[in-house]
């Protein structure tokens, strides 16, 4: 009986060590992934944005004036339009310039009259706010 | 689980007996659950990972 008690104690201690250690490592990975997810676009996000921002009908393209000053106009879907409209102007402009017009960080910074090192931060904030606005109920 | 059964169950679990392995996982379910919380909620993916880790650890455990 004593031996069996010893075995149970040993097994419990062994599993406790293995599970707690493994859990800590996994939690670090999950948290890192979740933090990255906040500021990066997944492939699906990119595809959704592309679908929403691509206008195939040339006639319509001529009619709509979309540029970095009104990035929300790139969206036909009211939900996406509203979500982008709510993003602070400087952030949405930075996102549009970098991701749609594909200008360099230096050019974008010049157009927005800000320092070049702020551009990435603004883009991240724009993505984060855009996602947050999309998740919010209307 | 009666103590004298533990060794037998462990041996069976180590020899790929599913029923024995499930018994052991049930026994350590609280330990698995309590380590599966992320931001105050049980994270199902983490819980599954921990179950896999438990199975792996039981197989490696030297009696």
N, CA and C atoms of all chains as a GROMACS GRO file, in nm:
protein
  603
    1UNK      N    1   0.083  -0.121   0.000
    1UNK     CA    2   0.000   0.000   0.000
    1UNK      C    3   0.086   0.127   0.000
    2UNK      N    4   0.191   0.121   0.084
    2UNK     CA    5   0.285   0.233   0.094
    2UNK      C    6   0.347   0.265  -0.043
    3UNK      N    7   0.382   0.154  -0.112
    3UNK     CA    8   0.444   0.168  -0.245
    3UNK      C    9   0.350   0.236  -0.344
    4UNK      N   10   0.221   0.194  -0.336
    4UNK     CA   11   0.123   0.252  -0.427
    4UNK      C   12   0.100   0.400  -0.400
    5UNK      N   13   0.100   0.435  -0.269
    5UNK     CA   14   0.088   0.576  -0.232
    5UNK      C   15   0.204   0.655  -0.290
    6UNK      N   16   0.322   0.594  -0.278
    6UNK     CA   17   0.442   0.658  -0.332
    6UNK      C   18   0.428   0.677  -0.483
    7UNK      N   19   0.376   0.574  -0.549
    7UNK     CA   20   0.360   0.580  -0.695
    7UNK      C   21   0.266   0.693  -0.733
    8UNK      N   22   0.154   0.702  -0.663
    8UNK     CA   23   0.057   0.808  -0.694
    8UNK      C   24   0.119   0.946  -0.671
    9UNK      N   25   0.190   0.959  -0.561
    9UNK     CA   26   0.254   1.089  -0.532
    9UNK      C   27   0.354   1.125  -0.642
   10UNK      N   28   0.431   1.023  -0.680
   10UNK     CA   29   0.534   1.046  -0.783
   10UNK      C   30   0.470   1.085  -0.917
   11UNK      N   31   0.364   1.013  -0.952
   11UNK     CA   32   0.296   1.040  -1.079
   11UNK      C   33   0.235   1.181  -1.077
   12UNK      N   34   0.171   1.215  -0.965
   12UNK     CA   35   0.107   1.347  -0.954
   12UNK      C   36   0.212   1.458  -0.965
   13UNK      N   37   0.323   1.441  -0.894
   13UNK     CA   38   0.428   1.544  -0.898
   13UNK      C   39   0.485   1.556  -1.039
   14UNK      N   40   0.504   1.440  -1.102
   14UNK     CA   41   0.561   1.436  -1.238
   14UNK      C   42   0.469   1.506  -1.339
   15UNK      N   43   0.339   1.472  -1.331
   15UNK     CA   44   0.244   1.533  -1.425
   15UNK      C   45   0.225   1.682  -1.395
   16UNK      N   46   0.225   1.715  -1.267
   16UNK     CA   47   0.210   1.855  -1.228
   16UNK      C   48   0.322   1.939  -1.291
   17UNK      N   49   0.444   1.888  -1.280
   17UNK     CA   50   0.559   1.959  -1.334
   17UNK      C   51   0.547   1.971  -1.486
   18UNK      N   52   0.514   1.858  -1.549
   18UNK     CA   53   0.505   1.857  -1.695
   18UNK      C   54   0.395   1.950  -1.745
   19UNK      N   55   0.277   1.943  -1.684
   19UNK     CA   56   0.163   2.022  -1.731
   19UNK      C   57   0.182   2.171  -1.704
   20UNK      N   58   0.227   2.205  -1.583
   20UNK     CA   59   0.244   2.347  -1.550
   20UNK      C   60   0.350   2.410  -1.641
   21UNK      N   61   0.461   2.341  -1.658
   21UNK     CA   62   0.568   2.394  -1.744
   21UNK      C   63   0.522   2.411  -1.888
   22UNK      N   64   0.455   2.309  -1.938
   22UNK     CA   65   0.407   2.313  -2.077
   22UNK      C   66   0.303   2.424  -2.096
   23UNK      N   67   0.214   2.436  -1.996
   23UNK     CA   68   0.110   2.538  -2.002
   23UNK      C   69   0.171   2.679  -2.008
   24UNK      N   70   0.274   2.702  -1.925
   24UNK     CA   71   0.339   2.834  -1.924
   24UNK      C   72   0.396   2.868  -2.062
   25UNK      N   73   0.465   2.770  -2.121
   25UNK     CA   74   0.525   2.791  -2.253
   25UNK      C   75   0.417   2.821  -2.358
   26UNK      N   76   0.311   2.740  -2.354
   26UNK     CA   77   0.202   2.757  -2.451
   26UNK      C   78   0.134   2.892  -2.436
   27UNK      N   79   0.114   2.934  -2.309
   27UNK     CA   80   0.047   3.062  -2.284
   27UNK      C   81   0.129   3.177  -2.343
   28UNK      N   82   0.262   3.166  -2.328
   28UNK     CA   83   0.350   3.269  -2.385
   28UNK      C   84   0.325   3.277  -2.536
   29UNK      N   85   0.321   3.159  -2.600
   29UNK     CA   86   0.303   3.155  -2.746
   29UNK      C   87   0.167   3.212  -2.785
   30UNK      N   88   0.061   3.170  -2.713
   30UNK     CA   89  -0.074   3.219  -2.744
   30UNK      C   90  -0.081   3.371  -2.728
   31UNK      N   91  -0.020   3.422  -2.619
   31UNK     CA   92  -0.027   3.566  -2.596
   31UNK      C   93   0.050   3.642  -2.703
   32UNK      N   94   0.166   3.586  -2.740
   32UNK     CA   95   0.245   3.653  -2.845
   32UNK      C   96   0.165   3.656  -2.974
   33UNK      N   97   0.102   3.541  -3.006
   33UNK     CA   98   0.023   3.530  -3.129
   33UNK      C   99  -0.092   3.630  -3.127
   34UNK      N  100  -0.161   3.638  -3.009
   34UNK     CA  101  -0.275   3.728  -3.001
   34UNK      C  102  -0.234   3.874  -3.013
   35UNK      N  103  -0.117   3.909  -2.955
   35UNK     CA  104  -0.069   4.047  -2.967
   35UNK      C  105  -0.034   4.080  -3.111
   36UNK      N  106   0.027   3.981  -3.180
   36UNK     CA  107   0.063   4.005  -3.320
   36UNK      C  108  -0.063   4.019  -3.404
   37UNK      N  109  -0.163   3.936  -3.370
   37UNK     CA  110  -0.288   3.935  -3.447
   37UNK      C  111  -0.357   4.071  -3.442
   38UNK      N  112  -0.339   4.141  -3.326
   38UNK     CA  113  -0.403   4.271  -3.311
   38UNK      C  114  -0.353   4.369  -3.417
   39UNK      N  115  -0.224   4.357  -3.453
   39UNK     CA  116  -0.164   4.456  -3.540
   39UNK      C  117  -0.127   4.406  -3.679
   40UNK      N  118  -0.164   4.284  -3.710
   40UNK     CA  119  -0.134   4.238  -3.845
   40UNK      C  120  -0.262   4.188  -3.911
   41UNK      N  121  -0.260   4.192  -4.041
   41UNK     CA  122  -0.376   4.144  -4.115
   41UNK      C  123  -0.352   3.999  -4.154
   42UNK      N  124  -0.449   3.913  -4.127
   42UNK     CA  125  -0.434   3.775  -4.170
   42UNK      C  126  -0.460   3.770  -4.320
   43UNK      N  127  -0.428   3.654  -4.382
   43UNK     CA  128  -0.451   3.641  -4.527
   43UNK      C  129  -0.597   3.664  -4.559
   44UNK      N  130  -0.684   3.615  -4.469
   44UNK     CA  131  -0.827   3.632  -4.491
   44UNK      C  132  -0.865   3.780  -4.486
   45UNK      N  133  -0.808   3.852  -4.387
   45UNK     CA  134  -0.836   3.996  -4.376
   45UNK      C  135  -0.795   4.067  -4.506
   46UNK      N  136  -0.675   4.030  -4.554
   46UNK     CA  137  -0.624   4.094  -4.675
   46UNK      C  138  -0.717   4.067  -4.793
   47UNK      N  139  -0.763   3.942  -4.803
   47UNK     CA  140  -0.852   3.906  -4.912
   47UNK      C  141  -0.983   3.984  -4.903
   48UNK      N  142  -1.037   3.993  -4.780
   48UNK     CA  143  -1.162   4.068  -4.762
   48UNK      C  144  -1.142   4.213  -4.803
   49UNK      N  145  -1.030   4.271  -4.757
   49UNK     CA  146  -1.003   4.410  -4.792
   49UNK      C  147  -0.989   4.428  -4.943
   50UNK      N  148  -0.917   4.332  -5.004
   50UNK     CA  149  -0.898   4.342  -5.150
   50UNK      C  150  -1.032   4.336  -5.221
   51UNK      N  151  -1.117   4.240  -5.178
   51UNK     CA  152  -1.248   4.226  -5.241
   51UNK      C  153  -1.330   4.354  -5.227
   52UNK      N  154  -1.321   4.412  -5.108
   52UNK     CA  155  -1.402   4.530  -5.082
   52UNK      C  156  -1.344   4.653  -5.152
   53UNK      N  157  -1.214   4.655  -5.172
   53UNK     CA  158  -1.151   4.775  -5.225
   53UNK      C  159  -1.128   4.769  -5.376
   54UNK      N  160  -1.150   4.653  -5.435
   54UNK     CA  161  -1.128   4.642  -5.578
   54UNK      C  162  -1.257   4.671  -5.654
   55UNK      N  163  -1.248   4.759  -5.744
   55UNK     CA  164  -1.367   4.791  -5.825
   55UNK      C  165  -1.340   4.742  -5.967
   56UNK      N  166  -1.420   4.647  -6.011
   56UNK     CA  167  -1.396   4.590  -6.142
   56UNK      C  168  -1.459   4.670  -6.256
   57UNK      N  169  -1.565   4.738  -6.223
   57UNK     CA  170  -1.636   4.812  -6.327
   57UNK      C  171  -1.566   4.945  -6.355
   58UNK      N  172  -1.506   4.958  -6.472
   58UNK     CA  173  -1.427   5.077  -6.502
   58UNK      C  174  -1.510   5.204  -6.500
   59UNK      N  175  -1.639   5.188  -6.539
   59UNK     CA  176  -1.728   5.304  -6.541
   59UNK      C  177  -1.741   5.362  -6.400
   60UNK      N  178  -1.760   5.272  -6.304
   60UNK     CA  179  -1.775   5.317  -6.165
   60UNK      C  180  -1.646   5.381  -6.115
   61UNK      N  181  -1.534   5.324  -6.153
   61UNK     CA  182  -1.405   5.380  -6.109
   61UNK      C  183  -1.393   5.526  -6.147
   62UNK      N  184  -1.437   5.558  -6.270
   62UNK     CA  185  -1.428   5.696  -6.314
   62UNK      C  186  -1.516   5.788  -6.229
   63UNK      N  187  -1.626   5.733  -6.182
   63UNK     CA  188  -1.722   5.814  -6.109
   63UNK      C  189  -1.682   5.840  -5.963
   64UNK      N  190  -1.599   5.749  -5.910
   64UNK     CA  191  -1.569   5.762  -5.767
   64UNK      C  192  -1.428   5.815  -5.746
   65UNK      N  193  -1.421   5.918  -5.666
   65UNK     CA  194  -1.291   5.978  -5.640
   65UNK      C  195  -1.240   5.927  -5.506
   66UNK      N  196  -1.155   5.825  -5.513
   66UNK     CA  197  -1.100   5.770  -5.389
   66UNK      C  198  -0.952   5.804  -5.383
   67UNK      N  199  -0.911   5.864  -5.277
   67UNK     CA  200  -0.768   5.885  -5.256
   67UNK      C  201  -0.739   5.882  -5.108
   68UNK      N  202  -0.615   5.911  -5.072
   68UNK     CA  203  -0.578   5.896  -4.931
   68UNK      C  204  -0.651   5.991  -4.838
   69UNK      N  205  -0.714   6.095  -4.896
   69UNK     CA  206  -0.786   6.191  -4.812
   69UNK      C  207  -0.922   6.137  -4.769
   70UNK      N  208  -0.974   6.038  -4.845
   70UNK     CA  209  -1.104   5.980  -4.808
   70UNK      C  210  -1.101   5.828  -4.826
   71UNK      N  211  -1.015   5.761  -4.753
   71UNK     CA  212  -0.998   5.616  -4.773
   71UNK      C  213  -1.125   5.535  -4.753
   72UNK      N  214  -1.217   5.585  -4.671
   72UNK     CA  215  -1.340   5.510  -4.646
   72UNK      C  216  -1.424   5.492  -4.773
   73UNK      N  217  -1.404   5.582  -4.870
   73UNK     CA  218  -1.482   5.573  -4.994
   73UNK      C  219  -1.446   5.451  -5.077
   74UNK      N  220  -1.336   5.385  -5.041
   74UNK     CA  221  -1.296   5.264  -5.114
   74UNK      C  222  -1.391   5.150  -5.085
   75UNK      N  223  -1.471   5.164  -4.981
   75UNK     CA  224  -1.562   5.056  -4.943
   75UNK      C  225  -1.704   5.084  -4.988
   76UNK      N  226  -1.762   4.989  -5.058
   76UNK     CA  227  -1.902   5.002  -5.096
   76UNK      C  228  -1.993   4.956  -4.983
   77UNK      N  229  -1.945   4.855  -4.912
   77UNK     CA  230  -2.023   4.798  -4.802
   77UNK      C  231  -2.032   4.900  -4.688
   78UNK      N  232  -2.154   4.932  -4.648
   78UNK     CA  233  -2.175   5.034  -4.546
   78UNK      C  234  -2.102   5.003  -4.415
   79UNK      N  235  -2.100   4.873  -4.381
   79UNK     CA  236  -2.035   4.832  -4.256
   79UNK      C  237  -1.886   4.868  -4.258
   80UNK      N  238  -1.821   4.835  -4.370
   80UNK     CA  239  -1.677   4.863  -4.382
   80UNK      C  240  -1.653   5.014  -4.395
   81UNK      N  241  -1.743   5.079  -4.470
   81UNK     CA  242  -1.732   5.224  -4.489
   81UNK      C  243  -1.736   5.295  -4.354
   82UNK      N  244  -1.838   5.257  -4.272
   82UNK     CA  245  -1.855   5.321  -4.140
   82UNK      C  246  -1.736   5.291  -4.050
   83UNK      N  247  -1.690   5.166  -4.055
   83UNK     CA  248  -1.578   5.127  -3.968
   83UNK      C  249  -1.454   5.207  -4.003
   84UNK      N  250  -1.429   5.227  -4.133
   84UNK     CA  251  -1.311   5.303  -4.174
   84UNK      C  252  -1.330   5.452  -4.146
   85UNK      N  253  -1.452   5.499  -4.159
   85UNK     CA  254  -1.480   5.641  -4.136
   85UNK      C  255  -1.453   5.678  -3.990
   86UNK      N  256  -1.479   5.580  -3.900
   86UNK     CA  257  -1.460   5.606  -3.757
   86UNK      C  258  -1.312   5.606  -3.716
   87UNK      N  259  -1.227   5.548  -3.801
   87UNK     CA  260  -1.083   5.544  -3.769
   87UNK      C  261  -1.029   5.687  -3.778
   88UNK      N  262  -0.952   5.732  -3.679
   88UNK     CA  263  -0.897   5.868  -3.686
   88UNK      C  264  -0.830   5.894  -3.822
   89UNK      N  265  -0.860   6.010  -3.876
   89UNK     CA  266  -0.820   6.044  -4.012
   89UNK      C  267  -0.673   6.018  -4.043
   90UNK      N  268  -0.585   6.062  -3.953
   90UNK     CA  269  -0.441   6.048  -3.978
   90UNK      C  270  -0.401   5.900  -3.990
   91UNK      N  271  -0.468   5.816  -3.911
   91UNK     CA  272  -0.438   5.672  -3.914
   91UNK      C  273  -0.486   5.608  -4.044
   92UNK      N  274  -0.610   5.640  -4.083
   92UNK     CA  275  -0.664   5.578  -4.204
   92UNK      C  276  -0.587   5.625  -4.328
   93UNK      N  277  -0.543   5.751  -4.322
   93UNK     CA  278  -0.464   5.802  -4.436
   93UNK      C  279  -0.332   5.726  -4.447
   94UNK      N  280  -0.268   5.704  -4.331
   94UNK     CA  281  -0.141   5.631  -4.331
   94UNK      C  282  -0.160   5.490  -4.385
   95UNK      N  283  -0.267   5.425  -4.340
   95UNK     CA  284  -0.296   5.288  -4.386
   95UNK      C  285  -0.319   5.285  -4.537
   96UNK      N  286  -0.398   5.380  -4.585
   96UNK     CA  287  -0.431   5.385  -4.728
   96UNK      C  288  -0.305   5.409  -4.812
   97UNK      N  289  -0.225   5.504  -4.768
   97UNK     CA  290  -0.105   5.536  -4.845
   97UNK      C  291  -0.009   5.416  -4.852
   98UNK      N  292   0.007   5.348  -4.738
   98UNK     CA  293   0.104   5.237  -4.736
   98UNK      C  294   0.050   5.111  -4.803
   99UNK      N  295  -0.076   5.081  -4.779
   99UNK     CA  296  -0.129   4.952  -4.826
   99UNK      C  297  -0.196   4.958  -4.963
  100UNK      N  298  -0.259   5.071  -4.996
  100UNK     CA  299  -0.329   5.078  -5.125
  100UNK      C  300  -0.243   5.149  -5.229
  101UNK      N  301  -0.194   5.266  -5.192
  101UNK     CA  302  -0.112   5.341  -5.290
  101UNK      C  303   0.032   5.293  -5.292
  102UNK      N  304   0.068   5.212  -5.193
  102UNK     CA  305   0.201   5.152  -5.185
  102UNK      C  306   0.314   5.255  -5.194
  103UNK      N  307   0.293   5.370  -5.133
  103UNK     CA  308   0.402   5.469  -5.133
  103UNK      C  309   0.501   5.432  -5.023
  104UNK      N  310   0.620   5.486  -5.032
  104UNK     CA  311   0.721   5.454  -4.930
  104UNK      C  312   0.684   5.526  -4.800
  105UNK      N  313   0.745   5.477  -4.690
  105UNK     CA  314   0.717   5.538  -4.560
  105UNK      C  315   0.755   5.687  -4.560
  106UNK      N  316   0.868   5.716  -4.625
  106UNK     CA  317   0.917   5.854  -4.629
  106UNK      C  318   0.817   5.944  -4.702
  107UNK      N  319   0.766   5.893  -4.815
  107UNK     CA  320   0.669   5.973  -4.893
  107UNK      C  321   0.541   5.996  -4.814
  108UNK      N  322   0.495   5.885  -4.750
  108UNK     CA  323   0.372   5.894  -4.672
  108UNK      C  324   0.387   5.994  -4.560
  109UNK      N  325   0.503   5.990  -4.493
  109UNK     CA  326   0.528   6.082  -4.382
  109UNK      C  327   0.528   6.227  -4.431
  110UNK      N  328   0.584   6.247  -4.550
  110UNK     CA  329   0.590   6.383  -4.606
  110UNK      C  330   0.448   6.434  -4.637
  111UNK      N  331   0.368   6.346  -4.696
  111UNK     CA  332   0.231   6.385  -4.732
  111UNK      C  333   0.147   6.417  -4.607
  112UNK      N  334   0.174   6.343  -4.500
  112UNK     CA  335   0.094   6.362  -4.379
  112UNK      C  336   0.157   6.460  -4.280
  113UNK      N  337   0.270   6.514  -4.318
  113UNK     CA  338   0.343   6.610  -4.234
  113UNK      C  339   0.375   6.552  -4.097
  114UNK      N  340   0.425   6.433  -4.096
  114UNK     CA  341   0.466   6.372  -3.969
  114UNK      C  342   0.604   6.309  -3.985
  115UNK      N  343   0.659   6.263  -3.873
  115UNK     CA  344   0.792   6.201  -3.880
  115UNK      C  345   0.778   6.059  -3.935
  116UNK      N  346   0.880   6.016  -4.009
  116UNK     CA  347   0.875   5.885  -4.075
  116UNK      C  348   0.857   5.769  -3.976
  117UNK      N  349   0.918   5.784  -3.858
  117UNK     CA  350   0.911   5.673  -3.762
  117UNK      C  351   0.772   5.656  -3.698
  118UNK      N  352   0.682   5.750  -3.725
  118UNK     CA  353   0.546   5.740  -3.668
  118UNK      C  354   0.452   5.664  -3.762
  119UNK      N  355   0.493   5.651  -3.888
  119UNK     CA  356   0.405   5.594  -3.990
  119UNK      C  357   0.358   5.453  -3.956
  120UNK      N  358   0.452   5.367  -3.918
  120UNK     CA  359   0.416   5.228  -3.889
  120UNK      C  360   0.320   5.219  -3.773
  121UNK      N  361   0.343   5.298  -3.671
  121UNK     CA  362   0.258   5.300  -3.552
  121UNK      C  363   0.116   5.340  -3.593
  122UNK      N  364   0.105   5.441  -3.680
  122UNK     CA  365  -0.026   5.487  -3.723
  122UNK      C  366  -0.098   5.379  -3.803
  123UNK      N  367  -0.021   5.308  -3.886
  123UNK     CA  368  -0.081   5.201  -3.966
  123UNK      C  369  -0.136   5.091  -3.874
  124UNK      N  370  -0.055   5.054  -3.775
  124UNK     CA  371  -0.098   4.950  -3.680
  124UNK      C  372  -0.223   4.993  -3.606
  125UNK      N  373  -0.224   5.119  -3.564
  125UNK     CA  374  -0.341   5.170  -3.491
  125UNK      C  375  -0.464   5.170  -3.581
  126UNK      N  376  -0.443   5.206  -3.709
  126UNK     CA  377  -0.556   5.209  -3.804
  126UNK      C  378  -0.615   5.070  -3.818
  127UNK      N  379  -0.529   4.969  -3.832
  127UNK     CA  380  -0.578   4.831  -3.847
  127UNK      C  381  -0.653   4.789  -3.721
  128UNK      N  382  -0.590   4.818  -3.608
  128UNK     CA  383  -0.650   4.780  -3.480
  128UNK      C  384  -0.787   4.847  -3.462
  129UNK      N  385  -0.794   4.978  -3.490
  129UNK     CA  386  -0.921   5.050  -3.474
  129UNK      C  387  -1.025   5.006  -3.576
  130UNK      N  388  -0.979   4.978  -3.697
  130UNK     CA  389  -1.071   4.933  -3.802
  130UNK      C  390  -1.135   4.800  -3.761
  131UNK      N  391  -1.052   4.710  -3.711
  131UNK     CA  392  -1.104   4.580  -3.665
  131UNK      C  393  -1.200   4.599  -3.549
  132UNK      N  394  -1.160   4.685  -3.456
  132UNK     CA  395  -1.245   4.710  -3.338
  132UNK      C  396  -1.380   4.766  -3.383
  133UNK      N  397  -1.377   4.861  -3.477
  133UNK     CA  398  -1.502   4.920  -3.526
  133UNK      C  399  -1.590   4.816  -3.596
  134UNK      N  400  -1.524   4.724  -3.667
  134UNK     CA  401  -1.601   4.620  -3.738
  134UNK      C  402  -1.670   4.526  -3.639
  135UNK      N  403  -1.601   4.502  -3.526
  135UNK     CA  404  -1.658   4.409  -3.428
  135UNK      C  405  -1.769   4.473  -3.345
  136UNK      N  406  -1.765   4.607  -3.335
  136UNK     CA  407  -1.866   4.676  -3.254
  136UNK      C  408  -2.003   4.664  -3.318
  137UNK      N  409  -2.109   4.639  -3.235
  137UNK     CA  410  -2.242   4.637  -3.294
  137UNK      C  411  -2.281   4.779  -3.335
  138UNK      N  412  -2.360   4.790  -3.443
  138UNK     CA  413  -2.397   4.926  -3.491
  138UNK      C  414  -2.488   4.997  -3.392
  139UNK      N  415  -1.023   0.616  -0.763
  139UNK     CA  416  -0.936   0.507  -0.808
  139UNK      C  417  -0.862   0.447  -0.688
  140UNK      N  418  -0.876   0.316  -0.669
  140UNK     CA  419  -0.809   0.254  -0.554
  140UNK      C  420  -0.659   0.247  -0.586
  141UNK      N  421  -0.581   0.273  -0.481
  141UNK     CA  422  -0.437   0.284  -0.502
  141UNK      C  423  -0.373   0.164  -0.571
  142UNK      N  424  -0.414   0.043  -0.527
  142UNK     CA  425  -0.346  -0.074  -0.583
  142UNK      C  426  -0.378  -0.096  -0.731
  143UNK      N  427  -0.481  -0.026  -0.777
  143UNK     CA  428  -0.516  -0.037  -0.919
  143UNK      C  429  -0.427   0.052  -1.006
  144UNK      N  430  -0.372   0.155  -0.943
  144UNK     CA  431  -0.300   0.256  -1.020
  144UNK      C  432  -0.188   0.199  -1.107
  145UNK      N  433  -0.109   0.114  -1.048
  145UNK     CA  434   0.004   0.058  -1.124
  145UNK      C  435  -0.046  -0.017  -1.247
  146UNK      N  436  -0.153  -0.095  -1.226
  146UNK     CA  437  -0.210  -0.174  -1.336
  146UNK      C  438  -0.263  -0.081  -1.447
  147UNK      N  439  -0.335   0.023  -1.403
  147UNK     CA  440  -0.390   0.118  -1.501
  147UNK      C  441  -0.278   0.189  -1.577
  148UNK      N  442  -0.176   0.227  -1.502
  148UNK     CA  443  -0.062   0.294  -1.565
  148UNK      C  444   0.004   0.205  -1.671
  149UNK      N  445   0.022   0.079  -1.635
  149UNK     CA  446   0.083  -0.016  -1.729
  149UNK      C  447  -0.001  -0.030  -1.854
  150UNK      N  448  -0.133  -0.042  -1.833
  150UNK     CA  449  -0.223  -0.054  -1.947
  150UNK      C  450  -0.217   0.071  -2.035
  151UNK      N  451  -0.219   0.188  -1.968
  151UNK     CA  452  -0.216   0.314  -2.044
  151UNK      C  453  -0.088   0.326  -2.125
  152UNK      N  454   0.020   0.283  -2.065
  152UNK     CA  455   0.149   0.289  -2.135
  152UNK      C  456   0.151   0.193  -2.254
  153UNK      N  457   0.065   0.090  -2.246
  153UNK     CA  458   0.056  -0.006  -2.358
  153UNK      C  459  -0.062   0.024  -2.451
  154UNK      N  460  -0.090   0.153  -2.466
  154UNK     CA  461  -0.191   0.201  -2.562
  154UNK      C  462  -0.335   0.160  -2.530
  155UNK      N  463  -0.367   0.126  -2.406
  155UNK     CA  464  -0.505   0.094  -2.372
  155UNK      C  465  -0.581   0.226  -2.350
  156UNK      N  466  -0.676   0.252  -2.440
  156UNK     CA  467  -0.746   0.381  -2.440
  156UNK      C  468  -0.826   0.404  -2.312
  157UNK      N  469  -0.893   0.296  -2.267
  157UNK     CA  470  -0.978   0.309  -2.148
  157UNK      C  471  -0.894   0.351  -2.026
  158UNK      N  472  -0.779   0.286  -2.012
  158UNK     CA  473  -0.691   0.316  -1.900
  158UNK      C  474  -0.640   0.460  -1.910
  159UNK      N  475  -0.606   0.500  -2.032
  159UNK     CA  476  -0.556   0.637  -2.051
  159UNK      C  477  -0.664   0.739  -2.016
  160UNK      N  478  -0.789   0.709  -2.057
  160UNK     CA  479  -0.899   0.801  -2.026
  160UNK      C  480  -0.920   0.813  -1.875
  161UNK      N  481  -0.906   0.700  -1.806
  161UNK     CA  482  -0.921   0.702  -1.659
  161UNK      C  483  -0.818   0.796  -1.595
  162UNK      N  484  -0.696   0.787  -1.646
  162UNK     CA  485  -0.589   0.871  -1.590
  162UNK      C  486  -0.612   1.019  -1.625
  163UNK      N  487  -0.658   1.043  -1.747
  163UNK     CA  488  -0.684   1.183  -1.787
  163UNK      C  489  -0.797   1.241  -1.701
  164UNK      N  490  -0.897   1.158  -1.675
  164UNK     CA  491  -1.007   1.201  -1.589
  164UNK      C  492  -0.954   1.233  -1.449
  165UNK      N  493  -0.867   1.147  -1.402
  165UNK     CA  494  -0.810   1.167  -1.267
  165UNK      C  495  -0.736   1.302  -1.258
  166UNK      N  496  -0.668   1.339  -1.367
  166UNK     CA  497  -0.590   1.463  -1.364
  166UNK      C  498  -0.661   1.578  -1.437
  167UNK      N  499  -0.791   1.564  -1.457
  167UNK     CA  500  -0.869   1.664  -1.530
  167UNK      C  501  -0.862   1.802  -1.463
  168UNK      N  502  -0.870   1.803  -1.330
  168UNK     CA  503  -0.867   1.933  -1.259
  168UNK      C  504  -0.736   2.006  -1.285
  169UNK      N  505  -0.628   1.929  -1.282
  169UNK     CA  506  -0.495   1.987  -1.304
  169UNK      C  507  -0.488   2.045  -1.446
  170UNK      N  508  -0.543   1.970  -1.542
  170UNK     CA  509  -0.541   2.015  -1.682
  170UNK      C  510  -0.626   2.142  -1.696
  171UNK      N  511  -0.748   2.137  -1.642
  171UNK     CA  512  -0.840   2.253  -1.654
  171UNK      C  513  -0.779   2.377  -1.589
  172UNK      N  514  -0.725   2.359  -1.469
  172UNK     CA  515  -0.676   2.477  -1.397
  172UNK      C  516  -0.557   2.542  -1.468
  173UNK      N  517  -0.493   2.468  -1.556
  173UNK     CA  518  -0.380   2.525  -1.631
  173UNK      C  519  -0.420   2.568  -1.772
  174UNK      N  520  -0.551   2.560  -1.802
  174UNK     CA  521  -0.596   2.593  -1.938
  174UNK      C  522  -0.657   2.732  -1.948
  175UNK      N  523  -0.648   2.809  -1.840
  175UNK     CA  524  -0.709   2.942  -1.843
  175UNK      C  525  -0.619   3.045  -1.911
  176UNK      N  526  -0.681   3.121  -2.003
  176UNK     CA  527  -0.613   3.237  -2.060
  176UNK      C  528  -0.712   3.353  -2.053
  177UNK      N  529  -0.671   3.462  -1.996
  177UNK     CA  530  -0.758   3.579  -1.975
  177UNK      C  531  -0.890   3.542  -1.906
  178UNK      N  532  -0.881   3.457  -1.807
  178UNK     CA  533  -0.999   3.424  -1.727
  178UNK      C  534  -1.094   3.322  -1.786
  179UNK      N  535  -1.062   3.270  -1.904
  179UNK     CA  536  -1.150   3.170  -1.965
  179UNK      C  537  -1.070   3.046  -1.999
  180UNK      N  538  -1.140   2.930  -1.995
  180UNK     CA  539  -1.072   2.806  -2.037
  180UNK      C  540  -1.051   2.815  -2.188
  181UNK      N  541  -0.926   2.802  -2.228
  181UNK     CA  542  -0.895   2.804  -2.370
  181UNK      C  543  -0.895   2.659  -2.420
  182UNK      N  544  -0.990   2.630  -2.508
  182UNK     CA  545  -1.010   2.492  -2.553
  182UNK      C  546  -0.886   2.435  -2.625
  183UNK      N  547  -0.820   2.521  -2.702
  183UNK     CA  548  -0.700   2.474  -2.774
  183UNK      C  549  -0.591   2.436  -2.675
  184UNK      N  550  -0.574   2.522  -2.575
  184UNK     CA  551  -0.471   2.494  -2.473
  184UNK      C  552  -0.507   2.367  -2.396
  185UNK      N  553  -0.636   2.352  -2.367
  185UNK     CA  554  -0.680   2.233  -2.293
  185UNK      C  555  -0.647   2.106  -2.373
  186UNK      N  556  -0.672   2.112  -2.503
  186UNK     CA  557  -0.640   1.996  -2.589
  186UNK      C  558  -0.489   1.970  -2.591
  187UNK      N  559  -0.413   2.078  -2.600
  187UNK     CA  560  -0.266   2.064  -2.600
  187UNK      C  561  -0.219   1.998  -2.470
  188UNK      N  562  -0.283   2.039  -2.359
  188UNK     CA  563  -0.243   1.984  -2.229
  188UNK      C  564  -0.282   1.837  -2.216
  189UNK      N  565  -0.395   1.800  -2.275
  189UNK     CA  566  -0.435   1.659  -2.272
  189UNK      C  567  -0.331   1.577  -2.351
  190UNK      N  568  -0.292   1.628  -2.466
  190UNK     CA  569  -0.190   1.559  -2.547
  190UNK      C  570  -0.059   1.546  -2.468
  191UNK      N  571  -0.024   1.656  -2.399
  191UNK     CA  572   0.100   1.655  -2.320
  191UNK      C  573   0.089   1.552  -2.207
  192UNK      N  574  -0.029   1.543  -2.146
  192UNK     CA  575  -0.050   1.447  -2.038
  192UNK      C  576  -0.032   1.304  -2.089
  193UNK      N  577  -0.092   1.276  -2.204
  193UNK     CA  578  -0.082   1.142  -2.263
  193UNK      C  579   0.066   1.108  -2.289
  194UNK      N  580   0.132   1.206  -2.350
  194UNK     CA  581   0.275   1.188  -2.382
  194UNK      C  582   0.356   1.163  -2.254
  195UNK      N  583   0.325   1.241  -2.150
  195UNK     CA  584   0.400   1.228  -2.024
  195UNK      C  585   0.374   1.095  -1.957
  196UNK      N  586   0.248   1.052  -1.959
  196UNK     CA  587   0.213   0.923  -1.896
  196UNK      C  588   0.291   0.809  -1.966
  197UNK      N  589   0.298   0.819  -2.098
  197UNK     CA  590   0.370   0.715  -2.173
  197UNK      C  591   0.518   0.711  -2.136
  198UNK      N  592   0.572   0.829  -2.103
  198UNK     CA  593   0.716   0.836  -2.071
  198UNK      C  594   0.744   0.804  -1.924
  199UNK      N  595   0.640   0.805  -1.841
  199UNK     CA  596   0.659   0.789  -1.697
  199UNK      C  597   0.715   0.651  -1.662
  200UNK      N  598   0.819   0.651  -1.581
  200UNK     CA  599   0.880   0.523  -1.542
  200UNK      C  600   0.822   0.476  -1.409
  201UNK      N  601   0.763   0.358  -1.413
  201UNK     CA  602   0.698   0.306  -1.291
  201UNK      C  603   0.803   0.252  -1.194
   0.00000   0.00000   0.00000
